[in-house]
Structure formats: C-alpha cells, structure tokens
Amino acid sequence: MRLRLHLLLLGCLSGLLAYAQTPHLTGDVYISLKDGLIRADVMVSRLPATTHYTLRLNSGFNVQAFRDSADVTAYTAEKTYDGDNAYESFQYWFPSQDRKSRFLPRQLRVRYVGAFPVHRDSLKRNLRGDWKGNIAFNGKTVRAAEQATWYPVLYDTLQDRLYQNVTFDLTIHCPEAKAIYVNGCPPQYGQTARFRSDIPLPLLLFAGDFDFKKEQSTYLVNTSLSNTQAAVLDSWLTRIKTYYAQQLQKPYGTDITLLASTPTSRRNDWLFVTYPTIASVSPTGFLNTMVDEQKRALTDSANLSFIAHELGHYYFGSVLAPNATLRWAFLEGMTEYLSLQAIRELVGTAAYERQLKQYVGASKGLSPFVALKDVRRPDEVTETYRYQYVPLLLTAMERQLGRDQLWKWLRTILNSQNALTDYAFFRNTLLESGVAAKDVDALEQTYLTTGQALPNLLAQFKSKATQYYYWGFSREVRKPGDTRKPSAFYTSIKTIPLDEAELSKQAQRYFAHVKSNCDPANEMCTSDFNSYETADEAKQAQQRWLKRYGETYTLTARDY
C-alpha cells in the first residue's frame, strides 16, 4: 500500500458567485477503517434565518456538543427520531428560553463520533442491507453519501427544503487509506487530504484502499475498467451530457466521476447519483459488464438508460431540488423522462418503444392509484409510480402538446427559483411555458384527476398485439472467492394469448421452479421473467442476454 503523510491542499469547483443562502461546512473528519469509527469536529456557517427547522445527523453518531463559533458557549439541544421522514438520522433543534419556539444561530460548531459495523467477511454479510443512506465500511473502504447525513444537514420544515448541498473546506484524516475522495473534487492519494468547493454540492465521502485515474472528461474512482472500456463509457457520458445541455439550454455542470464500490451485503446491486458522482455498488463489477472490449461498444444498449437516468439528476436533483408532495415525481419521474428522450435520440426508436412497453406493463399494476393532481403525500408516489408511470404520463402529454413544448416546459421548471414542487407548481409552469389554459384543463380532465386517469393513459399506449411471448433467465449469485464458472439457465420462448392474469400465473410458475431448482451450493439465484408482444422482440432480447452472459456463465437451456 502506498501512503503519503503530507497534507495535500486542492481546491475544486471554485466559482466567483457567493452562495449566501447555502450552508458552509469547514473542519476535520477522522476515520478508522479498521474499527469503523468516524469522528468529526466541524463548523457550519451561513445558516439561514429560520425558527422552523431541524438539523439532521446520522443516528449512529453521538454528539459531544453543539457550541458557538468561538467555542465558548454550549447550546442546549433536543432531538427526536422520525423514521418516516428521516430514516437514517436523528433530528436536533435548539429550544428558546421559554421552550415555546426554536432559535438557530447563523453558525455553530459541532463535535460528534460514531462507530459502525465493518463487514470484512463477504461470506458473513446479510443478503440485503446496503443502501445509499448507509455508512458502509467493507474492510477496505468507507462510503458515506449525503443521504447518510454523515455531516449536519439543515431541514427547513416550513419550506420543506433540505440543505444537503453545501460549500465546504474539509480535511479528511484516514491513517489506513491509500486514497481519499470527496464529491466534486479530484480524488487524492494520501492519508490526509483537504477538499474545498465554492459551489454547493451534496457530500459523498469515499476513502480507503483504491486507485483512480482521469479519462477525457470523466474521473474513474476504484474502477477496474480497461482503457478501452473507460474510453467507451466516457464517450457515451459526453454524448448524453451534450444532448441534455442542448435540449434544456443549460450547460451541464462539470466532469462526472464514475465510482465503483462493493456492498456491505451479498445481493444489493445498484447505481446511485450524488452529483457529480455516479456510483455503482455492485458485488460483481457492474461497470465492467457494460462494455464489450473487443468491439469497443456497449454490451447492451439497454444499460445506457441507467447511465442516462443518473446523468439526468444533475438537472432534476441539483439545478432543481424537488420537495413537497410531488418530490418523487419531479426527482425521479422527470429524470426518467429525460433518460427516455436520450435513448430515443442516441440509441434509436426500437429501444425507445421497448422502454415505453415496460412502463405500460408496470403501470397496469398500480393499485391503489392516485392521479397526480390528487397526490397529498410524497409516499403516494410509489417506486412504480415515479419510475414507470410518470415518464409514461409525460409521454402522453408530449403527444398532446408536442415534443418542443415539453422541452420548453422542462426548461421553465428548471429556471424556477426556490419552488415548492407540488401540483400547483406543475400546473403553473405548464401555463408559464406557453400551454393554453384550455389545454391544461383538458390534460387535467383526461390524465391528471383520479377517476379514469389511469385507463385513459393506458388507452393511449394500447397494444395491437394478440399474443405474449415470454421466457425466463436465472443465474447463480457468485460468491466472492469462488473460482468455478457459475451456471445460468434460460427457457425457450413460449407464447400465450394477450392476458395479464395468465401471464402473471406463468411468471409465478417460473419463479417457483427457480426457487426449487437453484444450485443449493450457491444458496441463491437471481431470476428474470421477460415478456414481449412480438416473437422478433422476444428472440432479439434473448440473444442479447445470452451474449451478455455467455462468456462468464455456463449457459443451459431448460424448461419447466
């Protein structure tokens, strides 16, 4: 392990603008990879003038004291836990002398320490239990994103505004580290490193035993991508960013970082974004599977939708920070719509149509259903609702209003300042973008008010097909350290009349078969049940899957 003991000073993303309404974080953070310890002594300044707030800090931390900036006076603090709204954190506040209200100093100092599990032995990890809000020690690295509230995060309860984005000047101390990375700054080799940004960013911390390098416009942190794979991914990232910037008439912020991490569980495998970082948390190295090195191309263009979605979060996540009742519709639904447009433009209409069919299939299962106008709580916008239904809804609106008008509306949304992203904002920005009131009324009556909204939407995408073509694919979950080639099996393509209930029965039969036939030596299989409306789509999709897994798995045809 290469260690450097000297202090590195590196500024990043510096700008000329002053962010008076953005908290500024300074201080020191000390980390022990061996013991899973984090200790911090930080100053939070430029806090807004509000008495309606809480300060969020991960529930694994014990606070020594909240003190004034001169470190003379200790503030009396109270705390509560609200798992529905802040699952990972305690919420602190400072009561006034009469305890009838709250006060918030413009700056304060806080010292805290916490111990977290270190999951060194991959065989002893839980099957599930890693997520973006986890402070994840895996024995080699620590990963902590803004959702983990590893730094104090102010929440304005009156405006429903979360101040996750901060400017900062932080020094990270990690004696066992080879390298350290803080989101938005170039990674640094060494045991101690200082990171600064004058532009507000959400904070992702990654430290430990890893290497990094810079592609043309992409930082690669802890990846094992070859030069060819890195160049292909960098090229696609650049194309997508350029497309978004052109359509939204707003430059893409800065260079992207691709970060690879392993989970502290055995089965969690996902991507998340903390702009400008796209993080892959994968036990099998997902980023490497995306590029065919021999052909210098993506192994499956369908994977591009994941990357396009995460890139879109610069606009719906950083430029606009969604909140209020339609937080998830704006944050994930509109980002998924951006991704869909990128797929249509850069991959082609066939991939675009496949994506729409996936949205339709998922949206059919929404029950109970609440139309957008009638959403009263953020949790009513479920995962299927935000990722599948909302982009389908926006596509129907696009067909009625025109594609150019939808882009104009999205630009209007992104140019709004300090907005509450509720239904009133949804409607008003449509009007501000030039949609006539009568057309907005028609949209409300057809798609946006509970009643026939969902059937009306699905009718716009009704298939002319009369058959379902389906097949299954299952593969072993690879155990770390297992050198044998894992197995996978797939079924032939079968067909039934276009009947949702019957298709559901066939899926249940398949998953029951997999459960009883998975290799017990490997304990677990991951399975997919894929359905299509034409034989050609099913055949082409199966060929793509077999090609993707053919080199790394022993494939066997099997029916049930």
C-alpha positions as CSV (number, residue, x, y, z in Angstrom):
1,M,0.0,0.0,0.0
2,R,1.3,3.4,-1.0
3,L,0.9,6.0,1.8
4,R,1.7,9.7,1.8
5,L,1.8,11.5,5.0
6,H,2.0,15.1,3.8
7,L,-1.1,17.3,3.6
8,L,-2.5,18.0,0.1
9,L,-4.4,21.2,-0.5
10,L,-6.6,21.1,-3.5
11,G,-9.4,23.4,-4.4
12,C,-12.2,22.2,-6.6
13,L,-15.2,23.6,-8.5
14,S,-14.3,27.2,-7.4
15,G,-16.6,29.9,-8.6
16,L,-17.0,33.7,-8.4
17,L,-20.5,33.6,-7.1
18,A,-21.3,33.9,-3.4
19,Y,-23.9,31.4,-2.1
20,A,-25.3,33.4,0.7
21,Q,-28.3,31.1,1.3
22,T,-26.2,27.9,1.3
23,P,-24.6,26.5,4.4
24,H,-20.8,26.4,4.5
25,L,-19.0,23.4,6.2
26,T,-15.5,23.5,7.5
27,G,-13.4,21.4,9.8
28,D,-11.9,18.0,10.2
29,V,-13.1,14.4,9.9
30,Y,-11.2,11.5,11.3
31,I,-11.8,7.9,10.1
32,S,-10.6,4.4,11.2
33,L,-11.3,1.8,8.5
34,K,-10.2,-0.9,10.9
35,D,-12.7,-0.1,13.7
36,G,-15.5,1.6,11.6
37,L,-15.1,4.9,13.5
38,I,-15.9,8.4,12.3
39,R,-15.1,11.4,14.5
40,A,-15.8,15.0,13.3
41,D,-15.2,18.5,14.5
42,V,-16.9,20.8,12.1
43,M,-18.2,24.4,11.8
44,V,-21.5,25.1,10.0
45,S,-21.9,28.7,8.9
46,R,-24.2,30.8,6.7
47,L,-27.2,29.1,8.1
48,P,-30.5,30.8,7.1
49,A,-32.6,32.8,9.4
50,T,-35.4,30.5,10.4
51,T,-37.0,29.1,13.5
52,H,-38.8,26.3,11.6
53,Y,-36.1,23.7,11.2
54,T,-34.3,20.6,12.3
55,L,-30.6,19.6,12.0
56,R,-30.2,16.1,10.8
57,L,-27.3,13.9,11.8
58,N,-26.9,10.2,11.3
59,S,-28.4,8.2,14.2
60,G,-25.1,6.3,14.6
61,F,-23.4,9.4,15.9
62,N,-23.2,10.6,19.5
63,V,-23.0,14.4,19.7
64,Q,-20.5,15.7,22.2
65,A,-21.8,19.3,22.0
66,F,-23.3,22.0,19.8
67,R,-21.3,25.1,20.6
68,D,-21.0,28.7,19.3
69,S,-18.4,29.5,16.7
70,A,-16.0,30.9,19.3
71,D,-16.2,27.5,21.2
72,V,-17.3,29.4,24.3
73,T,-21.0,28.6,24.8
74,A,-22.7,25.2,24.6
75,Y,-26.2,25.2,23.1
76,T,-28.9,23.1,24.8
77,A,-30.2,20.8,22.1
78,E,-33.2,18.5,21.9
79,K,-33.7,15.7,19.4
80,T,-36.3,13.3,18.1
81,Y,-36.4,10.4,15.6
82,D,-38.9,10.4,12.7
83,G,-38.3,7.3,10.6
84,D,-41.0,8.2,8.1
85,N,-39.2,11.4,7.1
86,A,-35.6,11.0,8.1
87,Y,-34.9,7.2,8.4
88,E,-31.1,7.5,8.8
89,S,-30.9,10.4,11.2
90,F,-31.8,12.0,14.5
91,Q,-33.3,15.5,14.2
92,Y,-31.9,18.2,16.5
93,W,-33.0,21.7,17.4
94,F,-32.3,24.4,19.9
95,P,-35.2,25.5,22.1
96,S,-35.7,29.1,23.0
97,Q,-35.6,30.1,26.7
98,D,-39.3,29.8,27.1
99,R,-39.2,26.4,25.2
100,K,-42.1,27.6,23.1
101,S,-40.1,28.1,19.9
102,R,-36.7,27.4,18.4
103,F,-33.7,29.5,17.5
104,L,-30.9,28.8,15.0
105,P,-27.5,30.6,15.3
106,R,-26.1,31.7,11.9
107,Q,-23.1,29.5,12.6
108,L,-22.3,26.8,15.1
109,R,-19.6,24.2,15.9
110,V,-20.5,20.5,16.4
111,R,-18.3,17.6,17.6
112,Y,-19.6,14.1,17.2
113,V,-18.4,10.5,17.0
114,G,-19.9,7.2,15.8
115,A,-19.0,3.5,15.4
116,F,-20.3,1.5,12.5
117,P,-20.2,-2.2,11.6
118,V,-17.2,-3.3,9.5
119,H,-18.3,-6.0,7.0
120,R,-14.9,-7.6,6.2
121,D,-16.0,-11.2,5.6
122,S,-18.2,-11.2,2.5
123,L,-19.5,-14.7,3.3
124,K,-20.9,-13.5,6.6
125,R,-22.7,-10.5,5.2
126,N,-26.5,-10.3,5.1
127,L,-28.2,-11.0,1.8
128,R,-29.6,-7.5,1.9
129,G,-29.0,-4.4,3.9
130,D,-27.0,-1.9,1.9
131,W,-28.5,1.3,0.5
132,K,-27.5,4.9,-0.3
133,G,-28.1,6.1,3.2
134,N,-25.8,3.5,4.7
135,I,-22.4,4.4,6.2
136,A,-20.7,1.4,4.7
137,F,-17.4,0.0,5.9
138,N,-16.5,-3.1,4.0
139,G,-13.0,-3.6,5.4
140,K,-11.2,-1.8,2.5
141,T,-13.2,1.4,2.1
142,V,-15.8,3.6,3.7
143,R,-18.7,5.0,1.6
144,A,-21.0,7.7,3.0
145,A,-23.4,9.7,0.8
146,E,-25.5,12.7,1.6
147,Q,-28.5,10.5,2.4
148,A,-26.5,9.0,5.3
149,T,-26.2,12.5,6.8
150,W,-22.6,12.0,7.9
151,Y,-22.4,15.8,8.1
152,P,-25.0,18.1,9.6
153,V,-27.9,18.7,7.2
154,L,-30.4,21.5,7.8
155,Y,-34.1,20.9,7.0
156,D,-36.5,23.8,6.8
157,T,-39.8,22.4,8.0
158,L,-41.8,25.4,6.8
159,Q,-40.4,25.5,3.2
160,D,-39.9,21.7,3.1
161,R,-36.3,22.4,2.0
162,L,-33.4,20.1,2.7
163,Y,-30.0,21.8,2.6
164,Q,-27.9,18.8,1.5
165,N,-25.9,20.9,-0.9
166,V,-23.1,22.9,0.9
167,T,-19.9,24.7,0.1
168,F,-17.1,23.3,2.1
169,D,-13.5,23.3,3.2
170,L,-12.9,19.9,4.8
171,T,-9.8,18.0,5.8
172,I,-10.2,14.2,5.9
173,H,-7.8,12.1,8.1
174,C,-7.7,8.4,7.4
175,P,-4.4,6.7,8.5
176,E,-5.2,3.4,6.8
177,A,-6.2,5.0,3.5
178,K,-4.4,4.8,0.2
179,A,-6.6,7.5,-1.3
180,I,-9.5,9.8,-0.4
181,Y,-12.3,11.3,-2.4
182,V,-14.9,13.9,-1.6
183,N,-17.7,14.5,-4.2
184,G,-17.0,17.2,-6.7
185,C,-13.2,17.4,-6.1
186,P,-10.4,15.4,-7.8
187,P,-9.5,12.3,-5.7
188,Q,-6.2,12.4,-3.8
189,Y,-3.6,9.8,-2.8
190,G,-2.7,10.1,0.9
191,Q,-3.8,9.6,4.4
192,T,-4.8,13.2,4.9
193,A,-6.3,15.4,2.2
194,R,-8.1,18.7,2.1
195,F,-11.1,19.4,-0.2
196,R,-12.7,22.7,-1.0
197,S,-15.6,23.8,-3.1
198,D,-17.1,27.3,-3.5
199,I,-20.0,25.7,-5.4
200,P,-22.7,23.9,-3.4
201,L,-22.7,20.2,-3.6
202,P,-24.1,17.2,-1.8
203,L,-21.3,15.4,0.1
204,L,-20.2,11.9,-0.8
205,L,-17.2,10.6,1.1
206,F,-15.1,7.6,-0.1
207,A,-11.8,6.6,1.5
208,G,-9.6,3.6,1.7
209,D,-7.6,1.2,-0.5
210,F,-8.3,2.3,-4.1
211,D,-6.8,3.8,-7.1
212,F,-8.1,6.4,-9.6
213,K,-7.4,8.0,-12.9
214,K,-8.8,10.6,-15.3
215,E,-10.3,9.8,-18.7
216,Q,-11.0,12.7,-21.1
217,S,-13.9,14.2,-19.2
218,T,-14.5,11.5,-16.5
219,Y,-12.8,10.7,-13.2
220,L,-12.6,6.9,-12.6
221,V,-12.5,6.1,-8.8
222,N,-11.9,2.5,-7.7
223,T,-12.9,1.0,-11.0
224,S,-11.2,-1.8,-12.8
225,L,-12.2,-0.6,-16.3
226,S,-9.6,-1.1,-19.0
227,N,-8.5,1.9,-21.1
228,T,-10.9,0.8,-23.9
229,Q,-13.9,0.4,-21.5
230,A,-13.2,3.7,-19.9
231,A,-13.0,5.5,-23.3
232,V,-16.3,3.9,-24.5
233,L,-18.1,5.0,-21.3
234,D,-16.6,8.4,-21.3
235,S,-17.7,8.9,-24.9
236,W,-21.3,7.9,-24.0
237,L,-21.3,10.2,-21.0
238,T,-20.2,13.1,-23.1
239,R,-22.8,12.4,-25.8
240,I,-25.6,12.3,-23.2
241,K,-24.5,15.4,-21.3
242,T,-24.2,17.3,-24.6
243,Y,-27.7,16.2,-25.7
244,Y,-29.2,17.3,-22.3
245,A,-27.4,20.6,-22.4
246,Q,-28.7,21.3,-25.9
247,Q,-32.3,20.4,-25.2
248,L,-32.5,22.1,-21.9
249,Q,-30.4,25.1,-22.9
250,K,-28.4,24.9,-19.7
251,P,-24.8,23.8,-19.7
252,Y,-24.0,20.5,-17.9
253,G,-22.3,21.3,-14.7
254,T,-18.9,19.6,-14.5
255,D,-16.9,16.5,-15.2
256,I,-18.6,13.3,-14.0
257,T,-16.9,10.8,-11.6
258,L,-17.6,7.1,-12.0
259,L,-17.1,5.4,-8.7
260,A,-17.1,1.6,-8.1
261,S,-17.9,0.2,-4.7
262,T,-18.8,-3.2,-3.3
263,P,-21.8,-3.5,-1.0
264,T,-21.8,-4.4,2.7
265,S,-24.3,-7.1,1.8
266,R,-24.3,-10.0,-0.7
267,R,-27.1,-9.2,-3.0
268,N,-27.5,-5.4,-3.2
269,D,-26.5,-4.3,-6.7
270,W,-27.5,-0.8,-7.8
271,L,-26.5,2.7,-9.1
272,F,-27.0,6.0,-7.3
273,V,-26.0,9.5,-8.1
274,T,-24.6,12.2,-5.8
275,Y,-23.9,14.8,-8.4
276,P,-21.3,14.9,-10.0
277,T,-20.6,11.3,-8.9
278,I,-22.3,8.2,-10.4
279,A,-21.7,5.4,-8.0
280,S,-22.0,1.7,-8.9
281,V,-22.5,-0.5,-5.8
282,S,-22.0,-4.0,-7.1
283,P,-20.6,-7.3,-5.9
284,T,-19.8,-8.3,-9.5
285,G,-18.4,-5.1,-11.0
286,F,-21.4,-3.9,-13.0
287,L,-19.5,-1.1,-14.8
288,N,-17.1,-3.7,-16.4
289,T,-20.1,-5.6,-17.8
290,M,-21.3,-2.5,-19.7
291,V,-18.6,-2.5,-22.4
292,D,-17.5,-5.2,-24.9
293,E,-13.8,-4.5,-25.0
294,Q,-13.3,-6.4,-28.3
295,K,-16.0,-4.5,-30.1
296,R,-15.3,-1.2,-28.3
297,A,-19.0,-0.8,-27.8
298,L,-21.7,-1.2,-25.1
299,T,-22.6,-4.8,-24.5
300,D,-26.3,-3.9,-24.3
301,S,-27.7,-0.5,-25.2
302,A,-30.4,-1.1,-22.7
303,N,-27.9,-0.5,-19.9
304,L,-27.5,3.1,-21.3
305,S,-30.8,4.0,-19.8
306,F,-29.4,3.6,-16.3
307,I,-26.5,5.9,-17.0
308,A,-28.7,8.4,-18.8
309,H,-31.0,8.5,-15.8
310,E,-28.2,9.2,-13.4
311,L,-26.8,11.9,-15.6
312,G,-30.2,13.5,-15.7
313,H,-30.1,14.0,-12.0
314,Y,-27.9,17.0,-12.5
315,Y,-30.9,18.8,-13.7
316,F,-33.6,17.3,-11.5
317,G,-31.7,17.0,-8.3
318,S,-29.1,19.7,-8.4
319,V,-30.3,22.5,-10.7
320,L,-33.8,21.9,-9.2
321,A,-34.0,20.3,-5.8
322,P,-37.5,18.8,-5.7
323,N,-39.5,18.8,-2.5
324,A,-43.1,18.9,-1.3
325,T,-45.9,16.5,-2.3
326,L,-44.6,15.8,-5.9
327,R,-40.9,15.5,-4.8
328,W,-40.6,12.0,-6.3
329,A,-42.5,12.8,-9.5
330,F,-40.1,15.6,-10.2
331,L,-36.9,14.0,-8.9
332,E,-37.2,10.5,-10.5
333,G,-40.2,10.7,-12.9
334,M,-38.9,13.7,-14.9
335,T,-35.3,12.4,-14.8
336,E,-36.6,9.1,-16.2
337,Y,-38.4,11.0,-19.0
338,L,-35.1,12.7,-19.8
339,S,-33.4,9.3,-20.0
340,L,-36.2,8.1,-22.3
341,Q,-35.6,11.0,-24.7
342,A,-31.8,10.3,-24.7
343,I,-32.5,6.7,-25.6
344,R,-34.8,7.7,-28.5
345,E,-32.2,10.2,-29.8
346,L,-28.9,8.3,-29.3
347,V,-29.9,4.6,-29.4
348,G,-33.0,4.5,-31.6
349,T,-36.7,4.2,-31.8
350,A,-36.7,0.4,-31.2
351,A,-35.1,0.8,-27.8
352,Y,-37.4,3.7,-27.1
353,E,-40.5,1.7,-27.9
354,R,-39.2,-1.2,-25.7
355,Q,-38.9,1.2,-22.8
356,L,-42.4,2.5,-23.3
357,K,-43.8,-1.0,-23.2
358,Q,-42.0,-1.6,-19.9
359,Y,-43.7,1.5,-18.5
360,V,-47.1,0.3,-19.7
361,G,-46.7,-3.1,-18.2
362,A,-45.6,-1.8,-14.9
363,S,-48.3,0.9,-14.8
364,K,-51.1,-1.6,-15.2
365,G,-50.3,-2.9,-11.8
366,L,-50.7,0.4,-10.0
367,S,-53.3,-0.2,-7.2
368,P,-54.5,1.8,-5.4
369,F,-53.9,4.6,-7.9
370,V,-53.9,8.3,-7.1
371,A,-53.8,10.7,-10.0
372,L,-51.1,13.4,-9.9
373,K,-53.5,16.2,-9.1
374,D,-54.8,14.3,-6.1
375,V,-51.4,13.3,-4.5
376,R,-51.4,14.6,-0.9
377,R,-48.3,12.8,0.5
378,P,-44.9,12.1,-1.1
379,D,-45.1,8.4,-0.3
380,E,-48.2,8.1,-2.6
381,V,-45.8,8.4,-5.5
382,T,-44.5,4.8,-5.1
383,E,-41.5,3.4,-6.9
384,T,-43.5,2.1,-9.8
385,Y,-45.4,5.4,-10.0
386,R,-42.2,7.5,-10.1
387,Y,-40.0,5.4,-12.4
388,Q,-42.7,4.0,-14.8
389,Y,-46.0,5.8,-14.6
390,V,-44.7,9.4,-14.6
391,P,-42.5,9.1,-17.7
392,L,-45.4,7.4,-19.4
393,L,-47.7,10.3,-18.4
394,L,-45.2,12.8,-19.7
395,T,-45.0,10.9,-23.0
396,A,-48.8,11.1,-23.3
397,M,-48.6,14.9,-22.6
398,E,-45.8,15.1,-25.2
399,R,-48.1,13.5,-27.8
400,Q,-50.9,16.0,-27.0
401,L,-48.8,19.2,-26.7
402,G,-45.8,18.4,-28.9
403,R,-42.2,17.5,-28.2
404,D,-40.9,21.0,-28.5
405,Q,-43.5,22.2,-25.9
406,L,-42.5,19.5,-23.4
407,W,-38.8,20.6,-23.6
408,K,-39.9,24.2,-23.2
409,W,-41.9,23.3,-20.1
410,L,-38.9,21.4,-18.7
411,R,-36.7,24.5,-19.2
412,T,-39.4,26.6,-17.4
413,I,-39.3,24.2,-14.5
414,L,-35.5,24.3,-14.2
415,N,-35.4,28.1,-14.4
416,S,-37.8,28.4,-11.4
417,Q,-36.2,29.6,-8.2
418,N,-36.9,28.2,-4.7
419,A,-40.0,26.4,-5.8
420,L,-42.3,24.1,-3.9
421,T,-42.7,21.2,-6.3
422,D,-46.4,20.5,-5.7
423,Y,-49.2,20.2,-8.1
424,A,-49.8,24.0,-8.2
425,F,-46.2,24.3,-9.5
426,F,-46.8,21.5,-12.0
427,R,-49.8,23.3,-13.4
428,N,-48.4,26.9,-13.2
429,T,-45.2,26.0,-15.0
430,L,-47.2,24.5,-17.8
431,L,-49.0,27.8,-18.2
432,E,-45.8,29.8,-17.9
433,S,-44.2,27.8,-20.6
434,G,-46.9,28.7,-23.1
435,V,-49.5,26.0,-22.8
436,A,-53.0,27.4,-23.2
437,A,-55.3,27.2,-20.1
438,K,-57.9,25.2,-22.1
439,D,-55.2,22.6,-22.9
440,V,-54.1,22.3,-19.3
441,D,-57.7,21.8,-18.3
442,A,-58.0,19.1,-20.9
443,L,-54.9,17.4,-19.6
444,E,-56.3,17.5,-16.1
445,Q,-59.6,16.1,-17.1
446,T,-58.0,13.3,-19.1
447,Y,-54.9,12.3,-17.3
448,L,-54.4,14.2,-14.0
449,T,-57.5,13.7,-11.9
450,T,-58.4,10.4,-10.2
451,G,-61.2,8.6,-11.9
452,Q,-60.4,7.4,-15.4
453,A,-56.9,8.9,-15.5
454,L,-55.0,5.6,-15.5
455,P,-57.3,3.8,-18.0
456,N,-57.2,6.9,-20.3
457,L,-53.4,6.9,-20.1
458,L,-53.1,3.2,-20.8
459,A,-55.5,3.5,-23.7
460,Q,-53.0,5.9,-25.4
461,F,-50.5,3.0,-25.5
462,K,-52.8,0.1,-26.1
463,S,-51.0,-2.6,-28.0
464,K,-52.4,-4.1,-31.2
465,A,-50.7,-7.4,-30.4
466,T,-52.8,-10.5,-29.6
467,Q,-50.1,-12.7,-28.0
468,Y,-47.5,-12.5,-25.2
469,Y,-44.1,-14.1,-25.9
470,Y,-42.1,-14.9,-22.7
471,W,-39.1,-16.6,-21.4
472,G,-37.1,-16.8,-18.2
473,F,-33.4,-16.4,-17.3
474,S,-31.8,-17.3,-14.0
475,R,-28.2,-17.3,-12.8
476,E,-26.3,-18.1,-9.7
477,V,-25.2,-15.3,-7.4
478,R,-21.4,-15.5,-7.4
479,K,-19.7,-16.0,-4.1
480,P,-16.6,-13.9,-3.6
481,G,-13.5,-16.1,-3.9
482,D,-15.4,-18.9,-5.8
483,T,-13.2,-19.7,-8.8
484,R,-15.5,-22.0,-10.6
485,K,-17.6,-20.8,-13.5
486,P,-21.1,-20.1,-12.3
487,S,-24.1,-21.5,-14.1
488,A,-27.2,-19.9,-15.7
489,F,-30.2,-21.3,-17.4
490,Y,-32.8,-20.0,-19.8
491,T,-36.1,-21.2,-21.1
492,S,-37.4,-21.4,-24.7
493,I,-39.6,-18.7,-25.8
494,K,-43.3,-19.5,-25.1
495,T,-46.5,-17.8,-26.1
496,I,-50.0,-17.3,-24.7
497,P,-52.9,-15.1,-25.6
498,L,-52.6,-11.5,-24.5
499,D,-53.9,-12.0,-21.0
500,E,-52.4,-10.2,-18.0
501,A,-53.7,-12.7,-15.4
502,E,-52.4,-15.7,-17.3
503,L,-49.0,-14.0,-17.8
504,S,-48.8,-13.4,-14.1
505,K,-49.6,-17.1,-13.4
506,Q,-46.8,-18.2,-15.8
507,A,-44.4,-15.8,-14.0
508,Q,-45.3,-17.3,-10.6
509,R,-44.8,-20.8,-12.0
510,Y,-41.4,-19.9,-13.3
511,F,-40.2,-18.3,-10.1
512,A,-41.4,-21.3,-8.1
513,H,-39.4,-23.6,-10.4
514,V,-36.3,-21.5,-10.0
515,K,-36.7,-21.5,-6.2
516,S,-36.7,-25.3,-6.1
517,N,-34.0,-25.8,-8.7
518,C,-31.3,-23.3,-7.9
519,D,-28.0,-24.8,-7.1
520,P,-28.0,-25.2,-3.3
521,A,-24.2,-25.0,-3.1
522,N,-24.6,-21.3,-4.1
523,E,-27.6,-20.7,-1.9
524,M,-29.2,-18.1,-4.2
525,C,-30.2,-17.4,-7.8
526,T,-31.3,-14.1,-9.4
527,S,-34.1,-14.5,-11.9
528,D,-35.8,-12.5,-14.6
529,F,-39.1,-13.3,-16.3
530,N,-39.3,-11.3,-19.6
531,S,-42.4,-10.8,-21.8
532,Y,-42.8,-9.2,-25.2
533,E,-45.6,-8.6,-27.7
534,T,-43.8,-9.9,-30.8
535,A,-41.8,-13.0,-31.5
536,D,-39.0,-11.0,-33.0
537,E,-38.7,-8.8,-29.9
538,A,-38.5,-11.8,-27.6
539,K,-35.9,-13.5,-29.9
540,Q,-33.7,-10.5,-30.1
541,A,-33.9,-9.8,-26.4
542,Q,-32.9,-13.4,-25.6
543,Q,-30.0,-13.2,-28.0
544,R,-28.8,-10.1,-26.2
545,W,-29.0,-11.7,-22.8
546,L,-27.2,-14.9,-23.9
547,K,-24.5,-12.9,-25.5
548,R,-24.1,-10.7,-22.4
549,Y,-23.7,-13.7,-20.0
550,G,-22.2,-16.3,-22.4
551,E,-18.6,-15.7,-21.6
552,T,-18.9,-15.5,-17.8
553,Y,-21.5,-18.2,-17.1
554,T,-22.1,-21.8,-18.2
555,L,-25.5,-21.5,-20.1
556,T,-28.0,-24.3,-20.2
557,A,-31.4,-24.4,-21.9
558,R,-34.0,-25.7,-19.5
559,D,-37.8,-25.7,-19.5
560,Y,-40.2,-26.0,-16.6
